[in-house]
Amino acid sequence: MKEKLFVVKIGGALIDDEVMLNQFLEEFSNIKEKKILIHGGGKLATILAAKLGITQQLVNGRRITDKSTLDIVTMVYAGNINKNIVSKLQYRNCNALGLSGADANVIQAKKRNHSEINFGFVGDIDEESVNKKMLSYFLYLDLVPVFSAITHDKKGNLLNTNADTIASVIAQSLSEIYDVELLYCFDKEGVLEDVDDPDSVIKSVSQEDFSTLKEAGKLHKGILPKLENALGAIKNNVNKVFLIKETQLKNHIENHHAGTEICL
């Protein structure tokens, strides 16, 4: 029987709210099973770029990462935010280890090669990108890996990589070794049929449901990458995948009643 592992992803809205972040990390630190945390970036990188006069370019909601922007997101994601979370977990006697993909070569990405758009220093990953032997060794030592959204290409370059994708790929890779449950924690109650109605939670979403909801225009663009990555995980042997509100972590761990379950 495989040992349980929770892979938990948190987003920028939570990171920007110190009170909520502290409450979440308290609940995360109390998870008795093995666990991994992946975090997004929050507003700090955008604020710092504006202060430095560095223009941010977005194409279809995706950030173009030139060298100056890479420097900023590395400082903010892998530095300020990551170490702040690690220190808060250490305060709660959770032996966290802050990581980028370059540390111990745990995630080796490929620089995105797009036929029409130069995304700059953006990295794409798949299940083979994860050094699961090294990562499982950290877990064996009872360390709690905390990942920023920075990877590397083993050619001396750091790369900016989507945190939702990192969570999905780590969960897929480690599902061979552990009974993995992937949790996307964000600022909604789950997948909502009506984005303005918090009570309109859809309790389960399959690939067919996703296609129907997307065609009907019922999914706001922020939920799309989470759902795509969640569906990719459940199709690739991750045991359970949920999208839940970040304030519902404890309730979900104890009762499995919160949010939206992703199913085949």
N, C-alpha and C positions, 0 to 999 in steps of 0.2 A: 504494500500500500504506500502510495506516494505521500510525502510530507506536504502540508499546506503552505502555500506562498501567496501573499497578497501583493499585487503590483498596483500602486495607487498613483494616479496623475492628478495634480492640482494646477489651476490656471491663474492668470494674472489678477483677476478681480480679488481673489482670496489673498494673494501676496500683497496687494496694495492696502489691505485692511489689517492692521497689526492685531487688533483685538480678536477678530475672527480667525486670523492665522494662528494665534496663540491657542485658541480653543481647539482648532482643528489638530494642531500638533500634539496637544494634550491627549486627544482621543486616538490619534495615530500611534503615539508612543505606547499606549495601553494595549495595542493589538499584541496578543501573546504569540501568535504564529510568526514565522519568518515574513519579512516585508521589505519592499523596495519603494522608494518615493521618487517620482519624476515631477519636476516643476517647470512651469512656463516663466515668462519674463516680466509681466506687469507693465506698468507705464513708465518705469524709471529710465529704460533705454531711450524711449521716445523723448522724454523730458530732457535727458542729458544731451541727446543729439541736437535738440532745439537750442539749448544753451550754448553749444559749441558751433552752431550755425551749419550743421551738417544736414542737408536735405534728405528726407526719407522717401524712397520710391516704393510704391506698391503696385503690383499687377495682379488683378483679380483677387485682392486681399492678401497676396503673398509678398513679403518684404524682399526687395532687391538688396543683397548684402555686398556692397562694395567694401574696399579695404578699411575705410574709416568707420563704416557701420560695423564691420566685423570686430574692430578694436573695441567699440562701445559695447556691443552685446556680449563679448567675451568678459569684459570688465564687470558688467552688470549681472549677467546670468551666472557665469561660472565663478565670479568673485563675490560681489556684494550680496546678491540674493542667496546663492548657494551656501555661503559660509554663515549667513545670518540664520538660515533654517537649521543648518548643522549645529550651531551653537545653542539654539533653542531646544533642539532634541537632546543634546548632551545635558542641558540643564534638567531635563526630565528623565535622566538616566537611560536614555536610548542611545546606544553606541553607534552614532551615525558616521558615515564616511562620505564626504563630499567628492563628487566625481564629474569630470567631463569625459567624453569618449576617449580622449588621448591618454588619460590616466590608466596605467597598466594595460593600455591598448584594449579597453573593454568594448568600445564601439568604433569600428573602422568604416567610415562612410566613403561614398564616391561623389566627387564634385558633379553637380547637376549639369547635364549636357542637353540643352533644349535647342531645337532647330530654329526657333524664332526669337526667343528671349534669353538674354544673358542675365542669369540670376546672381552672378557673382559667386561669392564664397558660401554657397548653399550646398548642403550635403544630403544625399539620398541614401537610405539604408534598407536592408532586408534582413531576414532571419539569420543569414550567414554572416552578417556584419558584427554580430554579438559574440564576444569571447565568453561563451557560457561556462567554460572550465574555470576561468578566473573569477567570474561573477559568483558561481556556485561555491567557490572556495571562500570568498568573502562571507557568504551566507553561512557556510560551515563554521566560520570563526565567530558567528553571532554578531557580525557587523550588519548595519542597516545602510545599504547604498542609497545615496541621495543624488540623483542625476540632474544636471543642468542640460539645456538644449544645445550644448556645444559638443561636436564630435571632431574627428580628424581623418585625414586621408592617408596617413603613414608616408606622406611625401613632404612633411614639414609644414602642412597647412591645417589650420583650424577651420571648421565649417559650422555654419548655422543650420540646425536641423529641427524640423517640426517636433515639438515635445509630445504631441498626441501620437505621432508615428513611433517615436522612441519607446513610449509605454507599450504600444501594441507589439512591436518587434521584440522587446525584451520578454514580454509575456509569452509570445510564441516560441521563442528560443528556449526558455526555461521550462516549457510545458513537457518536454521529454523527461525532465528530472523531477519536477514538482507538480502537485495538484494546484494549478494556478487559477486564481480569481483576479481579474482585471477590473479595477474601478476607476471610472472617469468622474471626478468630483468637480462640479462647477456650480454656477449661481442659479440654476433652475432646478425644479423638483424632479426632473427627468426629461424625457422627450415629450413635448407638449403638442397636443393637436391644435391648440390655439395659444400662440406665444404670449398673449396678453392675459391668459387665464391659467394661474398656477395650479388650479384643480383639474386641468384637462390632461393629466399625465396618462400617457399610453404605457400600459404595464409591460408589454413585450413588443419587440420589433424584430422582424425577420428581414431577409434580403428582399422578399416580395413586398413586404410592408414598406420598407425604405423606398423602393422604386415608386410605389403608389403615392406615398406622401410627398416625395420629391416632385413627381409630375404634377401633383395637385398644388404645388407651391406652398405647402404647409410647413416646410422646414426652413428656418432662418439660416443664413449662410454660416453663422458661427457654429452651428451644430453639425454641419455636413462633414467636416474632417474628423470629428469625434466618431460619428456614426460609421463612416467609411473605414476608419481604423478599428473600431469595435467589431464590425462585421468581418474584417480581415482576420482578427484574432480568433473569433469563434469558429471560423471556417478552418483554422489551422491549429486545432487541438487544444486551444485554451478552454479550460473546463467551464468557467462561468465569466460572463462579462456584464457589467451594469453601468448605467449612467445615473448618478445620484447627486442630490444637492449636498454641497460641502458641509452643511451643518447636520447632515444625517448619517455621518460615518459610523458613529457608535451604534445608533439604532439599526443600521444595516448589518454591521458585523454580528450583532446579537440576535437580530430577528429576521434578517433578509426580507424585509417588507418594503424598503425604500426604493424609489426610482424606477427605472426602466430596465428590464432584462433584455439582452440581445440574444437571439436564438437563431437556429438554422432554419 
